[in-house]
């Protein structure tokens, strides 16, 4: 049984760079992450992520590509999940946002930097290098990844 999927996360790309958000509040305060947040009950995951992208960057996008789901247990917030997306960023620089500082970072930096949310090291190489959608499940203890599992997206998943 999957935990409730209630968040979205998108990695906006431009060439070999990815737009990242340096979060100024929990969860993951002080770390770099993709763009996203909650999606509303009357929205699909795609509608939610497109709204979040516009709110946090000023970019109005028509589409984003489904890359999988990420679930967790034992993290600083209750067990849950999010839907992962990637999207091509339009021309121009993003606007500022209240969630934190936005900056373009090299894709390879995401895969190894201690400044990013730690699970990005596991899933970003898959989603940013064109893998089929996958389910990434993380188990945390004391703020650290204790274990993770990568598996196919469940057939019963309905977004």
N, C-alpha and C positions, 0 to 999 in steps of 0.2 A: 504494500500500500504506500503510495507516494504521499509525502507531506503536502500541505496546501501550497500551491504555487501562487504567490501573491505579488512578486516583484519582477521587474525586468532589468536587464543589463545589456547595453549595446556598446560595441567598440566601433567607433567611426574611424575610417581609414582614409588616407590620402597618400598614394604611393606606398612607401615603406614606413610611414608614420601613422600613429594612432593618437586620437584625441583622448586625453586622460584628465580626470578630475581629482585634484588633491582635496580629499574630504576634510571638512572642518568640524564635523560632528559624527557621533556614533550612528551606526556601526562603522568600524574601520576608520575612525577619526585619525588624521595625520598620515594616511596612506593614499596612494594613487589607485584609482579604480576607473572603470568605464562609466558611461552615462546611463542613468536609469532611476528606478524607484517603484513605488506602488502602482498597480493599475486599479482603476475603479471598477465597481461591480457591473456597470453598464458598458464597459469596454472589453475588447479582446486584448490579449497580451500584445499583439501588434499595435493596436490603437493606443494602448498605454505607453509603449516604448516610444512611439512617434510623438506623442504629447510630451513625454518627459524630455526627449531630445530637444524639442522646440523650447520648452520652459528653461532648460539648463544651458542651451547653446545659442538659441535664436535661429537655428537652422530648421527650415520647414522641409521635411522629407515626405515623399509619397510611399516609400517602401523601405523595409529592412529585411534581412534574410535570417530565417530561423536556423540556429546552430545547435540547439539542444537545450537541456535543462540542467540546473545545478541544485542539489539538495544538500541539507546539512542537519546535523544534530550535535548538541553539546557546545554550540557557539555562544557568543555574547547576547544573542537574541534567540527566542524560542525556535525549535526545529521548524523548518520551512523550506521554501524553494523559490527559484527564480527561473525565468525563461531567458535564454541567451540569444543575442542577435549580433549581426554585423551590418554595417551600412557604409556606402561610399559617401564621404563628406562633400558637400557642395563647395564651390569657390568661396573665398572670403574667410575672414577670421570670425571665430565665435564671439558672442557677447559674453560679458561677465555674468556670474550667477551667485546666489546666496549660499549655495551648497559647498563652495570652495573655489579654488583656482583652477582654471583650465589651461592645459599646455599640450603641445604636440610632442610626442616622444617616439623614438625609433622602436619599431616592432620588436626587434631583438632585445631591447632594454627591458620590455615587459616580461620576457621569459626568465630573467635572472635577477632583476633588481630587488634588493631587500626593502625598497621604498614602496613597492606595490603590495596590494592585498595578496597574502601568501598563496591562496588557491589559484591565482592567475598563472603562476608558474606551471601548474598542471594542465589547465584547460586551454589557455590562450594559444599554445602551439597548434592544437587541434583546430580550433575555430578560426584562427587567423591564417591557417595554411590550407583551408578548403576541405576539411574532413566532413564526412556525412554527420548529421546531427547525432549527438551522444548524450548519455545521462552521466553526469559527474556527481558522485555522492561523497561527501566529506564528513568525517567524524572528528570532532575537536575535543581537546581536554586542556584546561588551563590556558586557553587562547592559542594553542598550537594544534596543527593537523596531526592527529594520532594515526589515522588511516584514511584511505580513499579508494573508491572503486569506479572504474569506467566501464559502462555497459551500453548496449543499444537503448535508444529511447523506447519506453514501454509502448507497445502497440495500442493500448487502451487510452493513451494520452489524447485529450481533446482540449485544444486551446480556443 
